[in-house]
Amino acid sequence: MPPWSIATRSTRIVAVVVRHLLGTVLDVVRGWRLPSRRRRAGDDRGRGGSSPGAVRLRRVLEDLGPTFVKLGQVLSSRADLLPPDYQAELSRLQDAAPPEPPGTVEAVLVTELGRPWTEVFSRLDPVPLAAASIGQAHAATLVDGTDVVVKVRRPAALEAVEVDLAVLERLAAATTRWVPAARRADLAGLVGELAHTLRAELDYGIEAGNAERFARDLAGNPQVHVPRVHRHASTHRVITLDRIVGIKVSDLAALDAAGIDRPALARNVVDVVLSMVFERGFFHADPHAGNIFVEPDGRLGLVDFGMVGHLAPDVRARLGHLFVATATGDVTGLTAEVLALGTATRPVDVATLRRDLSGLLAQVTSAPLGELRVGPLLQAELAVVRRHHLRLPPELALLVKTAAMVEGLAAQLDPDFMILPAFAPYAARLLGPAAVVEPGADAPGADAPGARPPAPRPGPRPSAPADPDHAEPAPGALGPGRP
């Protein structure tokens, strides 16, 4: 890329940051002059009472555009790096953009497919179903009559993202060289994670491969439908899949009107995600309500396969041990697994770490099972990880976000749903049934119903067998027009 493009973008970034800093100074001055009005307005707080710094960071990222919005979204899932108010504020970032002018999408289709788009599609809805900064999706019909959704990457999206990534990589390298805190937080690694995520999302061939792998992995589950990829109408800039038609999983009124058993639906949603995580180590990392539908035949229809997570077999086994240690109050086992999963950025005081985790487990084991939620529990464990300067692999942070999302969705469907017991069968398959006692089950010899079981006897931490499905899927054969 031309050096002038990086310089121009760098100047723009500096201007946006300076403008926000000046705005902050003016806010402080106004606050000195009109403190009562400022308190009444509450204009320095974000939704849910986020700190001024968190609000300011979100606004800066919004003004800097899609690459930086994506950076904020990546950071919002990193409880091992950011405190909760920053996570909450950055989770508000939305990747939306105005639609492309009429004719733009059709021109991209002609270029990518190598022929008139009307030879592939008999109909293309000119109004997009959704429009984001990287691409937009349209309802369409293939010439054979199949209803599909076609997603098209915006012209110049790749070039704009690459310029931003070049700026971020240079900034991260310079900051890491001179700022110890940036080295401890692995700022360069975080930017590398962002670059990997964005480049994968820009390549629709990778998303097509993800969809096809999910279809293979879930082929034996009659309760799930993964849309078929139409390879003859897909390239690196275009992806065409069968259109999923159904009720959005969060539309409770429509589900009730259709006679859907919501508690059973909650169990199904959670089971599908947990099977992805623990049985295949390849999971949909964005299972929000807009990506899951209930089809007329009752199946779950999944969409949007751009964001996925991978967990190696040994990591899955360690997560199983972590679950057992948490559920049974085994602070020794939990400390060992936290140290094994994390990377220390400075010397760790193991005794203090154990004491902090023991306090956390005391809260867990004293709470009624029905009040336990995995999302807050994992957030609390990650707060301990952050306090002790341990850094988790990006995929684990992605898993925490995914677990919190699916738990929240299940709670919407069934307020009485308890997700923690749903983990037990998967931990048992990973570690063996003898290693797992379901949370809330009576321990042998327990006096009171529902008493928590004692920690299992310490034993070797088995390594999981090699998983040939763990490798990232190749995009596969793509159509003409590869950039």
C-alpha positions, -999 to 999 in steps of 0.1 A, spaced: 0 0 0 13 35 -7 31 52 23 10 83 19 -22 64 26 -8 53 60 3 88 67 -30 103 58 -49 78 79 -25 83 109 -32 120 107 -69 114 108 -66 91 138 -46 117 157 -71 144 149 -100 123 162 -82 114 194 -71 150 200 -107 163 194 -121 139 219 -94 148 245 -102 185 240 -138 177 244 -130 160 277 -111 190 289 -141 213 280 -164 189 298 -142 191 330 -142 229 328 -180 230 323 -183 206 352 -164 229 375 -186 258 365 -220 240 366 -215 210 388 -252 206 398 -264 207 362 -237 182 352 -248 158 379 -284 162 369 -276 156 332 -253 126 339 -236 133 306 -203 117 317 -218 83 323 -226 56 298 -255 32 298 -255 12 330 -232 38 347 -200 32 327 -171 54 337 -162 85 316 -131 68 303 -151 39 290 -176 62 273 -148 83 258 -131 52 244 -163 40 228 -169 73 211 -133 75 198 -136 40 183 -170 49 167 -156 80 151 -125 61 137 -147 37 117 -152 -1 112 -117 -14 119 -117 3 153 -153 -6 160 -142 -42 155 -112 -36 178 -136 -25 204 -158 -55 199 -128 -78 203 -118 -59 235 -153 -62 249 -149 -99 252 -116 -97 270 -124 -98 307 -88 -108 313 -77 -73 300 -105 -49 307 -127 -41 338 -164 -48 335 -175 -12 329 -152 -9 298 -165 -43 286 -201 -32 290 -196 1 272 -176 -14 243 -203 -41 238 -226 -13 227 -205 -7 196 -226 -15 165 -212 -23 131 -238 -7 108 -234 14 77 -257 29 50 -264 6 20 -244 9 -12 -259 30 -40 -281 12 -65 -262 -9 -90 -231 -14 -69 -240 -49 -56 -250 -60 -91 -216 -47 -105 -197 -67 -79 -217 -98 -87 -209 -95 -124 -172 -91 -116 -170 -119 -91 -192 -145 -109 -177 -137 -143 -210 -134 -161 -243 -114 -159 -258 -118 -125 -291 -127 -141 -276 -160 -153 -272 -170 -117 -301 -152 -99 -336 -148 -112 -343 -122 -85 -322 -99 -63 -340 -77 -38 -325 -42 -42 -332 -34 -5 -306 -52 17 -317 -73 47 -287 -59 66 -259 -35 58 -226 -35 78 -193 -18 72 -177 -47 55 -207 -60 34 -244 -62 30 -269 -91 26 -298 -93 1 -326 -118 -3 -324 -134 -37 -337 -164 -58 -314 -187 -79 -324 -195 -114 -335 -229 -102 -360 -213 -78 -341 -217 -46 -345 -189 -21 -312 -177 -9 -294 -149 9 -264 -134 -9 -238 -114 10 -215 -91 -9 -184 -74 4 -183 -36 -2 -159 -22 -28 -127 -9 -12 -135 -25 22 -104 -47 21 -81 -18 12 -95 5 39 -91 -23 66 -55 -31 55 -45 6 59 -60 7 94 -43 -25 103 -10 -12 91 -14 19 113 -24 -2 143 5 -26 139 30 3 138 14 20 168 13 -13 187 50 -20 179 61 15 190 40 14 222 52 -20 232 88 -8 228 84 21 252 54 13 275 58 -17 299 21 -19 305 16 -24 267 41 -53 268 24 -69 297 -10 -67 280 6 -80 247 -8 -51 227 10 -64 196 -7 -98 201 -41 -81 205 -37 -62 173 -26 -95 156 -57 -111 169 -78 -83 155 -60 -85 121 -67 -123 120 -104 -118 128 -109 -90 103 -91 -107 75 -111 -139 81 -144 -119 80 -133 -101 48 -128 -135 31 -162 -150 25 -145 -181 12 -135 -188 48 -171 -182 60 -183 -206 34 -159 -232 47 -171 -226 83 -207 -231 73 -198 -264 55 -179 -277 85 -208 -268 109 -231 -287 85 -209 -318 87 -204 -316 124 -241 -312 131 -254 -336 104 -263 -361 130 -285 -337 150 -320 -335 135 -328 -305 157 -304 -282 138 -303 -268 103 -272 -252 88 -279 -236 54 -263 -250 23 -236 -230 6 -240 -225 -31 -204 -227 -43 -212 -217 -79 -226 -184 -66 -198 -178 -40 -163 -164 -42 -140 -146 -17 -162 -115 -20 -196 -131 -23 -213 -159 -3 -247 -174 -12 -266 -197 12 -301 -211 15 -324 -186 31 -334 -196 67 -371 -188 73 -384 -189 108 -391 -171 141 -363 -152 157 -354 -171 189 -359 -140 210 -394 -133 197 -412 -148 227 -447 -137 217 -443 -154 182 -428 -185 198 -458 -188 222 -483 -182 194 -467 -210 174 -469 -234 204 -431 -237 208 -420 -253 241 -397 -226 253 -379 -245 281 -372 -273 256 -360 -248 231 -336 -233 257 -322 -267 264 -317 -273 227 -299 -240 221 -275 -246 250 -269 -283 240 -261 -274 204 -235 -248 215 -220 -270 242 -217 -299 217 -198 -276 193 -174 -265 221 -167 -298 239 -172 -324 212 -158 -307 181 -138 -278 195 -152 -257 167 -180 -233 177 -202 -205 165 -188 -175 184 -217 -151 178 -248 -170 189 -270 -139 195 -307 -139 189 -304 -125 154 -284 -155 143 -307 -183 155 -342 -189 142 -369 -215 149 -381 -230 116 -417 -242 110 -406 -278 116 -391 -269 150 -355 -271 139 -330 -244 149 -318 -225 119 -283 -210 123 -269 -181 102 -237 -160 100 -206 -181 102 -180 -154 100 -170 -155 137 -159 -189 150 -138 -203 178 -114 -232 179 -104 -252 211 -76 -278 210 -83 -311 226 -60 -304 255 -77 -271 262 -111 -288 262 -98 -314 287 -85 -286 310 -119 -268 307 -135 -300 319 -112 -301 349 -119 -264 356 -157 -271 355 -153 -300 380 -131 -279 403 -155 -250 403 -186 -272 407 -171 -291 436 -152 -263 454 -117 -278 447 -95 -247 450 -63 -267 444 -76 -281 411 -90 -247 401 -57 -229 408 -38 -255 388 -61 -251 358 -60 -213 359 -22 -214 359 -21 -239 331 -46 -220 309 -31 -186 315 2 -170 305 19 -150 333 30 -115 323 49 -111 356 57 -134 385 25 -149 401 20 -151 438 4 -185 438 -7 -184 475 -26 -151 469 -41 -165 437 -53 -195 456 -67 -174 483 -86 -152 458 -100 -183 440 -109 -198 474 -130 -167 482 -147 -170 448 -155 -207 453 -169 -199 487 -195 -177 471 -202 -204 445 -207 -232 469 -228 -212 493 -253 -200 466 -284 -221 457 -278 -239 424 -308 -221 408 -291 -187 414 -258 -196 398 -251 -182 363 -221 -192 342 -216 -158 327 -211 -138 359 -191 -168 374 -167 -168 345 -164 -130 346 -155 -132 383 -128 -158 376 -114 -137 348 -113 -107 371 -90 -128 394 -70 -137 363 -66 -101 354 -57 -91 389 -29 -116 389 -15 -105 355 -24 -137 337 -34 -135 301 -57 -161 285 -56 -173 249 -79 -153 227 -101 -184 220 -109 -187 257 -120 -151 259 -142 -158 229 -156 -188 246 -165 -168 277 -183 -143 256 -201 -171 238 -211 -188 270 -225 -156 284 -245 -149 253 -261 -184 251 -268 -184 288 -286 -150 285 -306 -163 255 -316 -194 274 -327 -173 304 -349 -152 281 -366 -184 268 -369 -200 303 -361 -179 334 -358 -211 354 -332 -226 332 -299 -236 349 -270 -239 325 -244 -252 350 -258 -288 351 -258 -288 313 -220 -288 313 -218 -320 334 -224 -345 306 -198 -329 284 -172 -329 312 -180 -365 319 -174 -374 283 -141 -356 283 -128 -369 317 -148 -400 324 -181 -403 344 -162 -411 376 -146 -377 376 -178 -358 375 -207 -353 399 -234 -331 386 -237 -298 404 -264 -299 431 -264 -337 433 -263 -353 468 -228 -363 478 -224 -397 493 -234 -395 529 -247 -360 527 -272 -351 553 -292 -325 534 -308 -328 500 -290 -308 474 -258 -307 494 -227 -300 473 -205 -330 466 -169 -330 479 -141 -324 455 -130 -355 435 -98 -371 445 -68 -356 428 -57 -376 398 -38 -373 366 -51 -348 342 -56 -369 310 -47 -354 277 -74 -356 251 -69 -376 220 -58 -359 188 -87 -344 169 -84 -345 131 -113 -321 129 -95 -293 149 -77 -279 119 -92 -247 104 -114 -255 74 -100 -246 40 -122 -223 20 -125 -250 -7 -130 -245 -44 -142 -210 -51 -159 -195 -81 -142 -171 -105 -133 -136 -96 -109 -144 -67 -93 -111 -57 
